Amino acid sequence: MPHPNRPDSPCVAICSTALGDEICMGCGRTFFEVANWVFLTDEEKEAVWQRLEAHWVARGLRPPWEESK
């Protein structure tokens, strides 16, 4: 079940994987995660969400998808 405070995707429309980056400078997902997001299971997505949230918190930053709130 999706988390109620999260958007459908971590995407913030600043995708650098389209420019050849392995890790997106906008959301922090890998190229594989960006390209296959719609095919990932809920469990796989949750693992990505948790990794991304920990990544931003460890840097003392709010996740970029929360910036517009």
PDB file of N, CA, C and O in Angstrom, chain B, residues numbered from 101:
ATOM      1  N   MET B 101       0.847  -1.191   0.000  1.00  0.00           N
ATOM      2  CA  MET B 101       0.000   0.000   0.000  1.00  0.00           C
ATOM      3  C   MET B 101       0.887   1.247   0.000  1.00  0.00           C
ATOM      4  O   MET B 101       1.835   1.329   0.781  1.00  0.00           O
ATOM      5  N   PRO B 102       0.592   2.201  -0.855  1.00  0.00           N
ATOM      6  CA  PRO B 102       1.405   3.416  -0.922  1.00  0.00           C
ATOM      7  C   PRO B 102       1.355   4.215   0.386  1.00  0.00           C
ATOM      8  O   PRO B 102       0.348   4.222   1.093  1.00  0.00           O
ATOM      9  N   HIS B 103       2.449   4.874   0.676  1.00  0.00           N
ATOM     10  CA  HIS B 103       2.553   5.731   1.851  1.00  0.00           C
ATOM     11  C   HIS B 103       1.689   6.969   1.601  1.00  0.00           C
ATOM     12  O   HIS B 103       1.783   7.564   0.527  1.00  0.00           O
ATOM     13  N   PRO B 104       0.848   7.376   2.565  1.00  0.00           N
ATOM     14  CA  PRO B 104      -0.084   8.481   2.311  1.00  0.00           C
ATOM     15  C   PRO B 104       0.575   9.850   2.104  1.00  0.00           C
ATOM     16  O   PRO B 104      -0.042  10.739   1.519  1.00  0.00           O
ATOM     17  N   ASN B 105       1.798  10.034   2.566  1.00  0.00           N
ATOM     18  CA  ASN B 105       2.455  11.334   2.436  1.00  0.00           C
ATOM     19  C   ASN B 105       3.455  11.401   1.284  1.00  0.00           C
ATOM     20  O   ASN B 105       4.209  12.368   1.174  1.00  0.00           O
ATOM     21  N   ARG B 106       3.464  10.403   0.445  1.00  0.00           N
ATOM     22  CA  ARG B 106       4.397  10.375  -0.680  1.00  0.00           C
ATOM     23  C   ARG B 106       3.650  10.558  -1.996  1.00  0.00           C
ATOM     24  O   ARG B 106       2.500  10.139  -2.130  1.00  0.00           O
ATOM     25  N   PRO B 107       4.311  11.186  -2.963  1.00  0.00           N
ATOM     26  CA  PRO B 107       3.715  11.223  -4.308  1.00  0.00           C
ATOM     27  C   PRO B 107       3.806   9.830  -4.940  1.00  0.00           C
ATOM     28  O   PRO B 107       4.365   8.914  -4.336  1.00  0.00           O
ATOM     29  N   ASP B 108       3.273   9.667  -6.122  1.00  0.00           N
ATOM     30  CA  ASP B 108       3.329   8.370  -6.816  1.00  0.00           C
ATOM     31  C   ASP B 108       4.760   7.957  -7.137  1.00  0.00           C
ATOM     32  O   ASP B 108       5.074   6.769  -7.211  1.00  0.00           O
ATOM     33  N   SER B 109       5.621   8.949  -7.327  1.00  0.00           N
ATOM     34  CA  SER B 109       7.005   8.707  -7.715  1.00  0.00           C
ATOM     35  C   SER B 109       7.892   9.758  -7.056  1.00  0.00           C
ATOM     36  O   SER B 109       7.432  10.865  -6.775  1.00  0.00           O
ATOM     37  N   PRO B 110       9.161   9.426  -6.807  1.00  0.00           N
ATOM     38  CA  PRO B 110      10.084  10.421  -6.266  1.00  0.00           C
ATOM     39  C   PRO B 110      10.499  11.485  -7.283  1.00  0.00           C
ATOM     40  O   PRO B 110      11.186  12.441  -6.923  1.00  0.00           O
ATOM     41  N   CYS B 111      10.099  11.336  -8.531  1.00  0.00           N
ATOM     42  CA  CYS B 111      10.517  12.249  -9.597  1.00  0.00           C
ATOM     43  C   CYS B 111      10.162  13.690  -9.262  1.00  0.00           C
ATOM     44  O   CYS B 111       9.061  13.984  -8.799  1.00  0.00           O
ATOM     45  N   VAL B 112      11.126  14.588  -9.508  1.00  0.00           N
ATOM     46  CA  VAL B 112      10.908  16.024  -9.315  1.00  0.00           C
ATOM     47  C   VAL B 112      11.141  16.789 -10.621  1.00  0.00           C
ATOM     48  O   VAL B 112      11.357  18.001 -10.608  1.00  0.00           O
ATOM     49  N   ALA B 113      11.094  16.077 -11.735  1.00  0.00           N
ATOM     50  CA  ALA B 113      11.213  16.653 -13.078  1.00  0.00           C
ATOM     51  C   ALA B 113      12.541  17.371 -13.312  1.00  0.00           C
ATOM     52  O   ALA B 113      12.605  18.352 -14.053  1.00  0.00           O
ATOM     53  N   ILE B 114      13.593  16.874 -12.676  1.00  0.00           N
ATOM     54  CA  ILE B 114      14.956  17.364 -12.917  1.00  0.00           C
ATOM     55  C   ILE B 114      15.797  16.114 -13.182  1.00  0.00           C
ATOM     56  O   ILE B 114      16.771  15.852 -12.476  1.00  0.00           O
ATOM     57  N   CYS B 115      15.420  15.357 -14.189  1.00  0.00           N
ATOM     58  CA  CYS B 115      16.021  14.048 -14.424  1.00  0.00           C
ATOM     59  C   CYS B 115      17.337  14.145 -15.172  1.00  0.00           C
ATOM     60  O   CYS B 115      17.383  14.548 -16.334  1.00  0.00           O
ATOM     61  N   SER B 116      18.395  13.773 -14.489  1.00  0.00           N
ATOM     62  CA  SER B 116      19.702  13.797 -15.149  1.00  0.00           C
ATOM     63  C   SER B 116      20.074  12.437 -15.727  1.00  0.00           C
ATOM     64  O   SER B 116      21.091  12.320 -16.411  1.00  0.00           O
ATOM     65  N   THR B 117      19.265  11.397 -15.463  1.00  0.00           N
ATOM     66  CA  THR B 117      19.569  10.102 -16.067  1.00  0.00           C
ATOM     67  C   THR B 117      19.353  10.170 -17.583  1.00  0.00           C
ATOM     68  O   THR B 117      19.978   9.426 -18.338  1.00  0.00           O
ATOM     69  N   ALA B 118      18.464  11.068 -18.019  1.00  0.00           N
ATOM     70  CA  ALA B 118      18.258  11.256 -19.453  1.00  0.00           C
ATOM     71  C   ALA B 118      19.496  11.861 -20.114  1.00  0.00           C
ATOM     72  O   ALA B 118      19.658  11.789 -21.332  1.00  0.00           O
ATOM     73  N   LEU B 119      20.359  12.452 -19.305  1.00  0.00           N
ATOM     74  CA  LEU B 119      21.603  13.047 -19.803  1.00  0.00           C
ATOM     75  C   LEU B 119      22.790  12.110 -19.646  1.00  0.00           C
ATOM     76  O   LEU B 119      23.923  12.480 -19.955  1.00  0.00           O
ATOM     77  N   GLY B 120      22.530  10.882 -19.159  1.00  0.00           N
ATOM     78  CA  GLY B 120      23.585   9.888 -19.043  1.00  0.00           C
ATOM     79  C   GLY B 120      24.082   9.614 -17.637  1.00  0.00           C
ATOM     80  O   GLY B 120      24.945   8.757 -17.447  1.00  0.00           O
ATOM     81  N   ASP B 121      23.552  10.330 -16.635  1.00  0.00           N
ATOM     82  CA  ASP B 121      23.964  10.063 -15.252  1.00  0.00           C
ATOM     83  C   ASP B 121      23.403   8.719 -14.789  1.00  0.00           C
ATOM     84  O   ASP B 121      22.263   8.382 -15.109  1.00  0.00           O
ATOM     85  N   GLU B 122      24.180   7.964 -14.052  1.00  0.00           N
ATOM     86  CA  GLU B 122      23.697   6.697 -13.481  1.00  0.00           C
ATOM     87  C   GLU B 122      22.763   6.959 -12.303  1.00  0.00           C
ATOM     88  O   GLU B 122      21.833   6.189 -12.066  1.00  0.00           O
ATOM     89  N   ILE B 123      23.006   8.037 -11.568  1.00  0.00           N
ATOM     90  CA  ILE B 123      22.157   8.428 -10.434  1.00  0.00           C
ATOM     91  C   ILE B 123      21.537   9.781 -10.764  1.00  0.00           C
ATOM     92  O   ILE B 123      22.248  10.718 -11.126  1.00  0.00           O
ATOM     93  N   CYS B 124      20.230   9.886 -10.644  1.00  0.00           N
ATOM     94  CA  CYS B 124      19.533  11.125 -10.954  1.00  0.00           C
ATOM     95  C   CYS B 124      19.883  12.206  -9.941  1.00  0.00           C
ATOM     96  O   CYS B 124      19.802  11.984  -8.733  1.00  0.00           O
ATOM     97  N   MET B 125      20.266  13.363 -10.431  1.00  0.00           N
ATOM     98  CA  MET B 125      20.610  14.491  -9.564  1.00  0.00           C
ATOM     99  C   MET B 125      19.353  15.114  -8.955  1.00  0.00           C
ATOM    100  O   MET B 125      19.445  15.851  -7.973  1.00  0.00           O
ATOM    101  N   GLY B 126      18.190  14.831  -9.522  1.00  0.00           N
ATOM    102  CA  GLY B 126      16.938  15.382  -9.002  1.00  0.00           C
ATOM    103  C   GLY B 126      16.391  14.597  -7.826  1.00  0.00           C
ATOM    104  O   GLY B 126      16.151  15.160  -6.757  1.00  0.00           O
ATOM    105  N   CYS B 127      16.190  13.295  -8.017  1.00  0.00           N
ATOM    106  CA  CYS B 127      15.548  12.490  -6.970  1.00  0.00           C
ATOM    107  C   CYS B 127      16.484  11.513  -6.271  1.00  0.00           C
ATOM    108  O   CYS B 127      16.215  11.098  -5.143  1.00  0.00           O
ATOM    109  N   GLY B 128      17.576  11.143  -6.925  1.00  0.00           N
ATOM    110  CA  GLY B 128      18.522  10.210  -6.315  1.00  0.00           C
ATOM    111  C   GLY B 128      18.360   8.765  -6.735  1.00  0.00           C
ATOM    112  O   GLY B 128      19.107   7.901  -6.273  1.00  0.00           O
ATOM    113  N   ARG B 129      17.390   8.481  -7.608  1.00  0.00           N
ATOM    114  CA  ARG B 129      17.216   7.099  -8.063  1.00  0.00           C
ATOM    115  C   ARG B 129      18.261   6.739  -9.098  1.00  0.00           C
ATOM    116  O   ARG B 129      18.838   7.605  -9.755  1.00  0.00           O
ATOM    117  N   THR B 130      18.494   5.434  -9.229  1.00  0.00           N
ATOM    118  CA  THR B 130      19.399   4.953 -10.270  1.00  0.00           C
ATOM    119  C   THR B 130      18.678   4.991 -11.615  1.00  0.00           C
ATOM    120  O   THR B 130      17.454   5.108 -11.679  1.00  0.00           O
ATOM    121  N   PHE B 131      19.462   4.889 -12.686  1.00  0.00           N
ATOM    122  CA  PHE B 131      18.880   4.834 -14.023  1.00  0.00           C
ATOM    123  C   PHE B 131      17.864   3.694 -14.104  1.00  0.00           C
ATOM    124  O   PHE B 131      16.769   3.873 -14.637  1.00  0.00           O
ATOM    125  N   PHE B 132      18.226   2.528 -13.577  1.00  0.00           N
ATOM    126  CA  PHE B 132      17.326   1.368 -13.602  1.00  0.00           C
ATOM    127  C   PHE B 132      16.019   1.674 -12.871  1.00  0.00           C
ATOM    128  O   PHE B 132      14.939   1.346 -13.362  1.00  0.00           O
ATOM    129  N   GLU B 133      16.118   2.304 -11.698  1.00  0.00           N
ATOM    130  CA  GLU B 133      14.921   2.615 -10.915  1.00  0.00           C
ATOM    131  C   GLU B 133      14.027   3.619 -11.632  1.00  0.00           C
ATOM    132  O   GLU B 133      12.803   3.485 -11.615  1.00  0.00           O
ATOM    133  N   VAL B 134      14.628   4.616 -12.258  1.00  0.00           N
ATOM    134  CA  VAL B 134      13.848   5.607 -13.011  1.00  0.00           C
ATOM    135  C   VAL B 134      13.147   4.924 -14.186  1.00  0.00           C
ATOM    136  O   VAL B 134      11.943   5.091 -14.380  1.00  0.00           O
ATOM    137  N   ALA B 135      13.902   4.162 -14.959  1.00  0.00           N
ATOM    138  CA  ALA B 135      13.370   3.544 -16.172  1.00  0.00           C
ATOM    139  C   ALA B 135      12.323   2.475 -15.884  1.00  0.00           C
ATOM    140  O   ALA B 135      11.438   2.238 -16.707  1.00  0.00           O
ATOM    141  N   ASN B 136      12.414   1.829 -14.725  1.00  0.00           N
ATOM    142  CA  ASN B 136      11.527   0.695 -14.433  1.00  0.00           C
ATOM    143  C   ASN B 136      10.555   0.944 -13.295  1.00  0.00           C
ATOM    144  O   ASN B 136       9.922   0.001 -12.822  1.00  0.00           O
ATOM    145  N   TRP B 137      10.413   2.186 -12.839  1.00  0.00           N
ATOM    146  CA  TRP B 137       9.587   2.499 -11.677  1.00  0.00           C
ATOM    147  C   TRP B 137       8.180   1.902 -11.787  1.00  0.00           C
ATOM    148  O   TRP B 137       7.690   1.318 -10.820  1.00  0.00           O
ATOM    149  N   VAL B 138       7.539   2.032 -12.914  1.00  0.00           N
ATOM    150  CA  VAL B 138       6.157   1.544 -13.061  1.00  0.00           C
ATOM    151  C   VAL B 138       6.070   0.018 -12.999  1.00  0.00           C
ATOM    152  O   VAL B 138       4.990  -0.532 -12.782  1.00  0.00           O
ATOM    153  N   PHE B 139       7.190  -0.663 -13.187  1.00  0.00           N
ATOM    154  CA  PHE B 139       7.195  -2.127 -13.155  1.00  0.00           C
ATOM    155  C   PHE B 139       7.619  -2.703 -11.811  1.00  0.00           C
ATOM    156  O   PHE B 139       7.487  -3.907 -11.591  1.00  0.00           O
ATOM    157  N   LEU B 140       8.130  -1.863 -10.906  1.00  0.00           N
ATOM    158  CA  LEU B 140       8.582  -2.349  -9.606  1.00  0.00           C
ATOM    159  C   LEU B 140       7.394  -2.734  -8.741  1.00  0.00           C
ATOM    160  O   LEU B 140       6.325  -2.131  -8.833  1.00  0.00           O
ATOM    161  N   THR B 141       7.591  -3.744  -7.898  1.00  0.00           N
ATOM    162  CA  THR B 141       6.547  -4.129  -6.955  1.00  0.00           C
ATOM    163  C   THR B 141       6.469  -3.085  -5.845  1.00  0.00           C
ATOM    164  O   THR B 141       7.374  -2.263  -5.693  1.00  0.00           O
ATOM    165  N   ASP B 142       5.398  -3.120  -5.081  1.00  0.00           N
ATOM    166  CA  ASP B 142       5.265  -2.194  -3.951  1.00  0.00           C
ATOM    167  C   ASP B 142       6.426  -2.358  -2.971  1.00  0.00           C
ATOM    168  O   ASP B 142       6.903  -1.377  -2.401  1.00  0.00           O
ATOM    169  N   GLU B 143       6.877  -3.588  -2.777  1.00  0.00           N
ATOM    170  CA  GLU B 143       7.986  -3.854  -1.860  1.00  0.00           C
ATOM    171  C   GLU B 143       9.290  -3.258  -2.396  1.00  0.00           C
ATOM    172  O   GLU B 143      10.076  -2.685  -1.641  1.00  0.00           O
ATOM    173  N   GLU B 144       9.508  -3.398  -3.696  1.00  0.00           N
ATOM    174  CA  GLU B 144      10.709  -2.821  -4.314  1.00  0.00           C
ATOM    175  C   GLU B 144      10.677  -1.295  -4.239  1.00  0.00           C
ATOM    176  O   GLU B 144      11.689  -0.659  -3.944  1.00  0.00           O
ATOM    177  N   LYS B 145       9.507  -0.716  -4.509  1.00  0.00           N
ATOM    178  CA  LYS B 145       9.375   0.738  -4.409  1.00  0.00           C
ATOM    179  C   LYS B 145       9.622   1.205  -2.981  1.00  0.00           C
ATOM    180  O   LYS B 145      10.293   2.214  -2.768  1.00  0.00           O
ATOM    181  N   GLU B 146       9.095   0.491  -2.017  1.00  0.00           N
ATOM    182  CA  GLU B 146       9.290   0.869  -0.613  1.00  0.00           C
ATOM    183  C   GLU B 146      10.769   0.856  -0.248  1.00  0.00           C
ATOM    184  O   GLU B 146      11.234   1.742   0.468  1.00  0.00           O
ATOM    185  N   ALA B 147      11.502  -0.123  -0.722  1.00  0.00           N
ATOM    186  CA  ALA B 147      12.943  -0.174  -0.458  1.00  0.00           C
ATOM    187  C   ALA B 147      13.646   1.040  -1.064  1.00  0.00           C
ATOM    188  O   ALA B 147      14.550   1.605  -0.448  1.00  0.00           O
ATOM    189  N   VAL B 148      13.238   1.440  -2.255  1.00  0.00           N
ATOM    190  CA  VAL B 148      13.822   2.622  -2.900  1.00  0.00           C
ATOM    191  C   VAL B 148      13.455   3.872  -2.102  1.00  0.00           C
ATOM    192  O   VAL B 148      14.319   4.699  -1.812  1.00  0.00           O
ATOM    193  N   TRP B 149      12.178   4.013  -1.747  1.00  0.00           N
ATOM    194  CA  TRP B 149      11.744   5.172  -0.948  1.00  0.00           C
ATOM    195  C   TRP B 149      12.562   5.290   0.333  1.00  0.00           C
ATOM    196  O   TRP B 149      13.036   6.374   0.673  1.00  0.00           O
ATOM    197  N   GLN B 150      12.726   4.183   1.038  1.00  0.00           N
ATOM    198  CA  GLN B 150      13.463   4.225   2.304  1.00  0.00           C
ATOM    199  C   GLN B 150      14.921   4.618   2.085  1.00  0.00           C
ATOM    200  O   GLN B 150      15.476   5.398   2.859  1.00  0.00           O
ATOM    201  N   ARG B 151      15.538   4.088   1.047  1.00  0.00           N
ATOM    202  CA  ARG B 151      16.931   4.454   0.743  1.00  0.00           C
ATOM    203  C   ARG B 151      17.046   5.929   0.400  1.00  0.00           C
ATOM    204  O   ARG B 151      17.951   6.616   0.874  1.00  0.00           O
ATOM    205  N   LEU B 152      16.116   6.419  -0.433  1.00  0.00           N
ATOM    206  CA  LEU B 152      16.151   7.830  -0.825  1.00  0.00           C
ATOM    207  C   LEU B 152      15.918   8.753   0.364  1.00  0.00           C
ATOM    208  O   LEU B 152      16.617   9.754   0.523  1.00  0.00           O
ATOM    209  N   GLU B 153      14.940   8.419   1.197  1.00  0.00           N
ATOM    210  CA  GLU B 153      14.659   9.257   2.360  1.00  0.00           C
ATOM    211  C   GLU B 153      15.858   9.297   3.293  1.00  0.00           C
ATOM    212  O   GLU B 153      16.196  10.360   3.812  1.00  0.00           O
ATOM    213  N   ALA B 154      16.505   8.164   3.515  1.00  0.00           N
ATOM    214  CA  ALA B 154      17.708   8.113   4.361  1.00  0.00           C
ATOM    215  C   ALA B 154      18.843   8.924   3.735  1.00  0.00           C
ATOM    216  O   ALA B 154      19.590   9.595   4.446  1.00  0.00           O
ATOM    217  N   HIS B 155      18.974   8.865   2.414  1.00  0.00           N
ATOM    218  CA  HIS B 155      20.010   9.601   1.684  1.00  0.00           C
ATOM    219  C   HIS B 155      19.874  11.102   1.948  1.00  0.00           C
ATOM    220  O   HIS B 155      20.859  11.764   2.273  1.00  0.00           O
ATOM    221  N   TRP B 156      18.656  11.644   1.810  1.00  0.00           N
ATOM    222  CA  TRP B 156      18.453  13.082   1.983  1.00  0.00           C
ATOM    223  C   TRP B 156      18.564  13.487   3.451  1.00  0.00           C
ATOM    224  O   TRP B 156      19.153  14.522   3.764  1.00  0.00           O
ATOM    225  N   VAL B 157      18.006  12.685   4.350  1.00  0.00           N
ATOM    226  CA  VAL B 157      18.080  12.997   5.785  1.00  0.00           C
ATOM    227  C   VAL B 157      19.529  12.999   6.260  1.00  0.00           C
ATOM    228  O   VAL B 157      19.915  13.858   7.052  1.00  0.00           O
ATOM    229  N   ALA B 158      20.331  12.055   5.789  1.00  0.00           N
ATOM    230  CA  ALA B 158      21.740  11.977   6.191  1.00  0.00           C
ATOM    231  C   ALA B 158      22.504  13.240   5.784  1.00  0.00           C
ATOM    232  O   ALA B 158      23.532  13.564   6.379  1.00  0.00           O
ATOM    233  N   ARG B 159      22.013  13.935   4.791  1.00  0.00           N
ATOM    234  CA  ARG B 159      22.647  15.177   4.333  1.00  0.00           C
ATOM    235  C   ARG B 159      22.012  16.414   4.961  1.00  0.00           C
ATOM    236  O   ARG B 159      22.364  17.547   4.632  1.00  0.00           O
ATOM    237  N   GLY B 160      21.070  16.175   5.871  1.00  0.00           N
ATOM    238  CA  GLY B 160      20.399  17.284   6.547  1.00  0.00           C
ATOM    239  C   GLY B 160      19.423  18.029   5.657  1.00  0.00           C
ATOM    240  O   GLY B 160      19.141  19.205   5.887  1.00  0.00           O
ATOM    241  N   LEU B 161      18.900  17.344   4.632  1.00  0.00           N
ATOM    242  CA  LEU B 161      18.010  17.971   3.667  1.00  0.00           C
ATOM    243  C   LEU B 161      16.654  17.285   3.640  1.00  0.00           C
ATOM    244  O   LEU B 161      16.543  16.093   3.927  1.00  0.00           O
ATOM    245  N   ARG B 162      15.645  18.035   3.299  1.00  0.00           N
ATOM    246  CA  ARG B 162      14.340  17.427   3.045  1.00  0.00           C
ATOM    247  C   ARG B 162      14.386  16.773   1.671  1.00  0.00           C
ATOM    248  O   ARG B 162      15.027  17.302   0.763  1.00  0.00           O
ATOM    249  N   PRO B 163      13.724  15.642   1.501  1.00  0.00           N
ATOM    250  CA  PRO B 163      13.666  15.040   0.169  1.00  0.00           C
ATOM    251  C   PRO B 163      13.063  16.038  -0.820  1.00  0.00           C
ATOM    252  O   PRO B 163      12.117  16.748  -0.479  1.00  0.00           O
ATOM    253  N   PRO B 164      13.597  16.100  -2.034  1.00  0.00           N
ATOM    254  CA  PRO B 164      13.144  17.111  -2.996  1.00  0.00           C
ATOM    255  C   PRO B 164      11.665  17.039  -3.332  1.00  0.00           C
ATOM    256  O   PRO B 164      11.071  18.065  -3.663  1.00  0.00           O
ATOM    257  N   TRP B 165      11.050  15.873  -3.258  1.00  0.00           N
ATOM    258  CA  TRP B 165       9.629  15.758  -3.559  1.00  0.00           C
ATOM    259  C   TRP B 165       8.769  16.357  -2.453  1.00  0.00           C
ATOM    260  O   TRP B 165       7.563  16.525  -2.636  1.00  0.00           O
ATOM    261  N   GLU B 166       9.369  16.685  -1.302  1.00  0.00           N
ATOM    262  CA  GLU B 166       8.648  17.344  -0.212  1.00  0.00           C
ATOM    263  C   GLU B 166       8.810  18.860  -0.264  1.00  0.00           C
ATOM    264  O   GLU B 166       8.107  19.578   0.447  1.00  0.00           O
ATOM    265  N   GLU B 167       9.712  19.352  -1.084  1.00  0.00           N
ATOM    266  CA  GLU B 167      10.008  20.785  -1.137  1.00  0.00           C
ATOM    267  C   GLU B 167       8.800  21.630  -1.546  1.00  0.00           C
ATOM    268  O   GLU B 167       8.686  22.785  -1.136  1.00  0.00           O
ATOM    269  N   SER B 168       7.910  21.068  -2.343  1.00  0.00           N
ATOM    270  CA  SER B 168       6.763  21.859  -2.810  1.00  0.00           C
ATOM    271  C   SER B 168       5.626  21.881  -1.807  1.00  0.00           C
ATOM    272  O   SER B 168       4.622  22.559  -2.027  1.00  0.00           O
ATOM    273  N   LYS B 169       5.765  21.151  -0.707  1.00  0.00           N
ATOM    274  CA  LYS B 169       4.702  21.122   0.313  1.00  0.00           C
ATOM    275  C   LYS B 169       4.731  22.356   1.181  1.00  0.00           C
ATOM    276  O   LYS B 169       3.909  22.494   2.086  1.00  0.00           O
TER     277      LYS B 169
END
